[in-house]
Amino acid sequence: MSRLTIEELTIPASVDDADAGDFVEMTRVRNEIEADTAGSFDLACTPRELLPAWQDTDEPKRLFVARVDDRIVGRAVHEAQTGDEVRSAWLEVEVAPSHRRRGIGAALYDTVAAIAIGEGRTILQAFTLHRADVTGPRLDSPTGYGSVPREDAGARFLLSRGYRLAQVERMSRLTLPAAAAGLPLPSGYSLESWAGATPEHRLADLAVLNAAMSTDPPLGETDWQPELWDEERVRRKDALNETEGRLWLTTAVRHDRSDRLAGFTNLAVPAEPHRPVFQNDTIVLKSHRGHRLGLVVKLANHARLQELAPGHPCIYTWNAEENRHMLEVNERIGFLAVGYPGTWRLDL
């Protein structure tokens, strides 16, 4: 008879260390699971790319793996924002396709849910990913924008445990090279770009922009508390990014009169040109909106990508379905919807 065990995985200091084998194997299983859900390995990460997120002390996580006869077949994640007033925890459960419907997902879920409840969390939250081509009954987002398939395995799993849909996002893909041309900046603004770490004289501005990323995008009925950012946190994040092996390309728009950054966008670019690029943050401060700066800065960063790292097949990005302005920007550039992640919430 097969033996199921669940244990917390120790995060290695490096994927090259002798004790990193389980983390490397967990990454392989993670990629297999996501490929089964998304329909391709486009969302796959290497262990080196994945490790820094687990070493980020500003976004602490705990990782558990399920083993059947000593082979890793699933994983669960517990994550909570830092701060005394945080009410919620994020839970993630994934099981390899070959080992589903055996109670492994339920056992993993019970493990991380018990931790959250033991910490006094009153809200549990989770993500599911749904392909755009899935048909059948739909569950509408409470925001009035977007829906997910009610009968998908992830939806059924969470609905059976009392969760409700809190928000729907859109996962979009842009085929490269893109045909969209750059746009001129409005008067009073100019562009700055860099590869890798943030220049010292822009650390304070990036702290402001990153903090805005935690408050300005639509959240639907998701519980998310404003994040605290300062120059040191930007430095720490940049230092972790440097260890990934990916090229981080940033383009920012400067308000010339104040010499402060009004917005920015960044791309995470794998070293291998056959792999997709990931569009991460894009934000324009409220006081500078209405000038098409988001569109301008994205197009400029895409041009930098083609200049410094050509040959990648596509770019992926994620946005809330009710964030119509940013979706219109993406559609104008040429992004097409390929998936719909759902955010789910359980109030205890």
N, C-alpha and C positions, 0 to 999 in steps of 0.2 A: 504494500500500500504506500502511495506517495505521502511524503511528510511535508506539511506547510509550516514554515517559520517566518516570522516578521521581526525585523530588527532595525534599529537606527543605524544609518551608515555614517561612519566617521569621514569628514571631508578632508582630503589630503592637502598638503601644502602645495604640491605640484603633481601634474599627471605623469611626470617622469619618476616619481618616488616608487619605492618597492611596494608600498601599501596602497597604491592607487588603482589596483586591478579591479576592485569592486566598483569604483566610481566609473572607470572606463566601461565596464560591462553594463552598468546602469544606464550610461549614455547610449549605448547601442540599443538597449531595450526601449528606451525613451524614443529614439528615432524610428524604430520599427513600429511602435504604437502610433506615433504621429503620422507616419506614412500610410498606415492603414486607414486612418481617419481622413487625412487630407487628399489621399490619392496619389501622392508622390513623395519623394524624399526632399522636396524643396525646403522644408522647414527644419531639416536636420542640422544639428550642431556637432562639432567635434568636441571631445572631452576638454581640450584646452580652451575652446570658446565658451563652454558651459561653466567651467570651474569658477571664474571670477564672481559670478552671481551668487555662488554659495559662500564666497569669502567676504562678501559685502556686509560689514558690521552695521551699516545704516539701514539695511533691509534684511534682518536676520530670518533665517529659514531653518527648518529641520527636515531631514530626508530619511524616509524609511523604505526598505525594500522587502518584497515578499520573495521567498525562495521555495521552490518545490524540489526536494531532493538536492538541495544545495545550489540549484540553478536559479538565478534571478529572473523572475517572470512578471514582476510588477513593481510599482513604486507609489509612494504617497508623500505629499508635501504639506507641511504646516508652516504658515507664514502669517505674521501679524506686524502691523506698523508699530514703530516705536512711539512711546509716549504714555502717560498715565491715563489719559482720557479715551484711549482706543477701546471701542466696544466689540470690534469684530476680528475674526481670524479668517484667513483664506485657506481652503483645503483643496488639494488636487489628488485624484486617484486615477491611476492608469494601470491596465493589465494587458499583457501580450495577447494578441488575438487567439493564439493556440491554447490559452489557459483561461478563457472567460467562461462564465456560467458555472463556476465551481466554488463560489463563495469567497474567492480571493479578494475581489474588489470590496466586498462588504467588510471583510476582516481588516483590510487596510484603512477603509473609511472609519471604522470604529476606533482604530488606533489614534488617528489624528484628531477625530472629533472629541475623544475623551481628553486629549491634551488641551484643546481649546476650552472645553467646558470646565476643566480643572483650573484653568487660568482665570475663570470668571467671565469669559466672553459671552455676550448675550446675542450676538449675530454671527452666523456661520455663512461664508460665501464661497462660491466655486465658479469655475469656467467650464464651458463645453465648446467644442468646435464642430461646426456643421458645414458640409460642402454645399455649394450653391445649387447643385443639380439634384439634390434630394427632393423627392416628391412626397405627397401625402398630407395628412392633417397638419395644420400649423398652430403654433402658440404665439400669440401677438405680444410684443413688448408693451409694458405699461406706459412707455413714453409716447406711444402712438406711431413709432417708427420702427419697422423691422419685425421679423418673426423668425422662429426656429422650428424645425420639424418635431412635432410632439412625440413621434414614435422612434426617434433616434435613441440608441442605447444610453447615451449620457443623459438625455432628457428624462427617459423613463427611470433611470437610477435615482436621479435627484427628486423627481416628482414623488416617487414612492417613499421618500424620506421627509416629505413635507416642504420642500423648497418651492419657491415661486420665482418666476423670471423677473429680473430687475432691470435688465438692459440688453439690447442687441447691438453688436458692432458689425462692421463690414470689413472683411479681409480682402484687399484689392491687390491686383498684380498689373505691373506695367512692363510690357515687352520692350527690350532694348535691342538696338538703339532707338530711342524715342524720336519722333518727328517734330515735337513741339519746339519752337524757337524761343529764345530768351526775350524778355520784355524790358523796356527801359524803366529805370527807377524814377519815381516822382521827385520833383525838386526838393532838396533839403535832406536827402538820404543818400547813402553810399553803401557798398558791400565790403565785407571783410571775410576772408576764407582762411582756414588752416587745416592741416592734416595732423592728427594726433592730439596731444594735450592742449588745453586752453592756454593761450598766452597769458602771462602774469597780469597784464594790465586789464584783462577782460574777465578775471575770475569773479569779481563782485557782480558784474553784469550777468554772467552765466548763473550765479546763485539766484538772482532775482528771476530770471527766465525759467529756471528749473522749478522754483517755488510756484510760479504761475502755472506750470504744467500740472500741478497737483490740485489746482482750484478752478482753472478756467474752462477746460474741456467739459462737456456735458457728462454727468454721472448717472443719469436716470435715477433709479431707486437704490443704487449701490451705496454702501457705507464706505466713505473714504475721507480721511481727515487731512487737512492741509499739512504739507511737509515743510520741515525747517531745513533751509539750505544756507550755507555760508561758504566762504572761499575755501576753507579746509575740506568741506564735503566735496566740492567740485574737484579739488586736487586728488582726494581719495578715489573718486569715481574715475578720473582720468588715469590714475596709476593702475587700477584694476583693468581698465580697457586696454592698456598697453601690453598686458600679459596675454591677451586673447590670441594674438596673431592676426587679427583683423585690422584693416585700415579704417580709422574713424575720420570721416570727412565732414567738416562743419562749415557752413556759410551763414553769416550773420548780417543783419542790416543795421547800420549805424544812423542814428539821428544826428546830423552834422552839427547843429547848433549846440546841443548839450554834450556831444561826444559820448553818448551812452547808447548801448545796443537796444534796439526796439524789438528785435525778434531774431530767431535763429532756427535752423534745421540741421539735422545730421543724418549720416548714412553709415552703417556698419558694413564694410566691404571685405568678404573673405579673400584669402590669398589666392585661392584657386579660381581662375576666371570662368570655369564652367558652372560655378555655383551662384545662386541668387544673392542679391544685395538686400539689406533690410533698412527700410526707412523708419527711423525712430521718432524722436521728438520734433515737432514743428509748432512754434508758438509766436504770436505777435502780441505785444502788450496792448491792453484795451485802449490806452490813450493814443495809439498809433494805427488803429484799424481803420478800414475804409479806403486804403490807398493801394490795394492789391499786393501788399508786401509779402503775404504768405505765398502767393503764386510766384512772384518774382524771385524770392529767395530759394524756393524749391527748384525752379528751373535753373537757377545759377549753380546750385549744388549738383544737379544732374549733369550740367556741362562740365563741372570739375571732375566728376566721376569718369566721364568719357575721356577727359584729358589725362588723368592720372592712372586710371585702372580700367581701360576699355576691355570689352569682350564678354562681360557678364550677361547672362541671358535675360534677366528681369530684375525688378524691384518689387518687394512686398511692403505693404503698409496696412495699418489698422486705424479705424476711426469709428466713433459712435454713430449709429444710424441717424440720430437726431442732429448731428453736427453737419447740417446741410451745407453750410458755407465751405467747410474743408472738403467735403465730398464733391462739391461742385468744382473746387480747385483741382482735385485729383482727376475728376472726369475730364476736365479741360486738358489736362496733361496727357491723358490717355489710359489711366488706370481703369481696370474692369473688375467687377466683383467676382470672387472665386470662392468665398466662404463667409459664414455668418457665426462668429463666436457669440455665445450667450453668457451673461453673468447672472448667477442665481443667488438667492438669499433665503436664509431660514432664521426667523426670529424666535429665540428660545423663551 
